[in-house]
Amino acid sequence: MKKESKVTPWEVSGKVDYQRLIKEFGLSKIDEKLLKKIEKCTGELHFMLRRGLFFAHRDLDFALEQYEKKNLFLYTGCGPSGPIHIGHAFIWEFVRWLQEKFDLDLWFQFTDDEKFLLNKDKSYKEIQEWMYENMLDIIAIGFNPKKTHFLIDTKHAGLMYPEAIKVAKKINFSMVKSSFGFTNQTNLGMIFFTSVQAVPAFLPCVIKKKKLACLIPHAVDQDPHFRLTRDILPKLGYYKPSSIQALFLPPLTGSEGKMSSSKDMNLLMTDSPKEIERKIKKYAFSGGQKTIEEHRKKGGNPDIDVSYQYLKMFFEPDDDKLKQIYEDYKSGKITTSELKDYLIKKINAYLKKHQERRKEAKKLIDKFIFSE
């Protein structure tokens, strides 16, 4: 029996049909015409755009028009409830590129309130500890400290709450119930939370007393929050936020859904080289044959091989090199073991630099946290 897929801000399961999500969520597919517009603004296309990893959008044309008028900012966020893994970094590396190429301010929301309300087994203190650790990884991605503003929902409540209640006044329970599947047992905090998540999409307008446009890059499962935001903000006198949606980095096991939150079944930004090697060799799903002899004769299937997918989506930006790996694996010229070894080297090289920057990030946190 085929497992029904589920895509919500809190759960992704089953085989994700991205074309169905485009239709179901009311998204627009990123086409060649739009890619050319982006390239005109940036001078080049990020490989994640070239390969269709950021695949859909809402009003990206409008965001590009506002960028040309110097009237655009970026908004993304983090739910601090555990360690950062490469599935998170995948999105933020692209956001960093957008910030750099467009030279934009980035408002980065830490939803510590949501994660406390959502996680029955985590205390407020634990959430705050994870938020600190998450901040180190986010700073280490390489965002511009002069143009990146961390908003912490609990810390910046005095700034955000007056704006959140304006959003909340326009949303009723039936709207959040239908968007998120809430029931009578859902706690009040979660019902109110989407009003808080909407605030960074217009807070810079309040602060600067200027009507600005917002672009939100995010994984497609977060779209329901921003659909509501788009419905409400024009009623408050602001632009609908534009957005650009990404595919999910697949689980190590090659199973359906997205990368697991289990500590042993994902690749953490703080993992040692030995841990990365162990996890890839033990868990990364193979598209190869059962024996080397059979693999040399029949070749492997890179389209289902997790090591190849991670190279394609994150760790091999060189299109020519990626194409060669694809052909060599499909022909049997390289084995699964060789492919995994190549991926391990690429990941560990990336993480070595990241972890060095992470140590320095401890001195930089105060530069990133927004100060009124």
WOHUZI-V282420 format. One record per run of one state. SS is the DSSP state (@ for helix, = for strand, . for the rest). FROM is the first residue (numbers start at 0). TO is the last residue. If there is no record, write none. Layout:
SS/FROM/TO + SS/FROM/TO
This chain:
./0/4 + =/5/6 + ./7/10 + =/11/12 + ./13/16 + @/17/24 + ./25/26 + =/27/28 + ./29/30 + @/31/41 + ./42/45 + @/46/49 + ./50/52 + =/53/57 + ./58/58 + @/59/67 + ./68/70 + =/71/77 + ./78/83 + =/84/84 + @/85/101 + ./102/104 + =/105/109 + ./110/110 + @/111/117 + ./118/122 + @/123/140 + ./141/146 + =/147/151 + ./152/155 + @/156/167 + ./168/171 + @/172/179 + ./180/186 + @/187/198 + ./199/201 + @/202/207 + ./208/211 + =/212/218 + @/219/235 + ./236/240 + =/241/245 + ./246/261 + @/262/264 + ./265/266 + =/267/267 + ./268/271 + @/272/282 + ./283/290 + @/291/297 + ./298/304 + @/305/314 + ./315/317 + @/318/330 + ./331/334 + @/335/360 + ./361/363 + @/364/367 + =/368/368 + ./369/371
